[in-house]
């Protein structure tokens, strides 16, 4: 994979670099490779900005297997219920 040439083993820094890029565009890492944007702006515009930015990262563009986006209509956080 292309990112191994850039990052080597372990390649955790690759995930950290992607996280930083996505955070600059208003996305928050929630779990694993899942990112959420809580912006009230047009969310499709936000997704386009991310895709545009990531497509400029050569190793990522050549390594990516799957990118999906979906809109969460009601982002309900049940964490407190589970912990109580």
N, C-alpha and C positions, 0 to 999 in steps of 0.2 A: 504494500500500500504506500501511496505517496507520502502520507504524513509520517510514516516510520522513517523515511529518509530525512525528513526535517527534524523530527523529535526523538527518534530512537526509542529504545525500551527503557523504562516504562514511558508510555506516551500520555500520561495524565496531563502534562502541560498543554497538549493540544486541546483537551476539553476545557481547561482553564482559559486558554486564549479565546476559544469560541464563546465561552460564558462572558468574558469581558466585552467582546464585540457586541453580543446581544444585549448586555446591560446598558451599553452606550445608546442603544436604540429603544430603551424602555422595557425590555423583557427581563423577567425574573425567572431564575432556575428554580423549579419546584421539586423535581425529583428526577434523577437520572438525566436523560436527554430531553425532558419536558420543560418547555419555557412558556410562561404566561405573560401577557401584556394587559395590564389593568387600565390602560388609557381609555378615555372617553372619545378620543379621536377615531376617525375611520380606521377600523382594525385591518381591513384589507390593504389600506395604504401602508400601515405599519408592517404587515407581512411582506409586502412588496419591497419595502426598504431593506428588510432583513435579507430577503432572497438576493436582491441586488448587491448588497454588501458581501454576503458569503460567496457569491459567484465571482467576486474579485480576488478571492483567496485561492490561489492555484491548486495547492495541495488538497484543499477541501473539495473544490469542484471536481477533482479527479477521483476523490475517495468516497464521496457521498453515495449511499445506496438508496436512501429514501428520505424525502422531506414531505411532511403533511402538515396542514393547518386546518384548524376547525374553530368555530366560534362557540364559546361557552355562554349560553344565554343567562344562566343563573349560577354564579360561582359561589356555592355554599360550602362553608368551611365547618366540618363536623369534628375537628380536632379536639376541641374542648369537651364535647360530649363523650368522645372515646376515652379521654384522659380522666374524666371525673367518675 
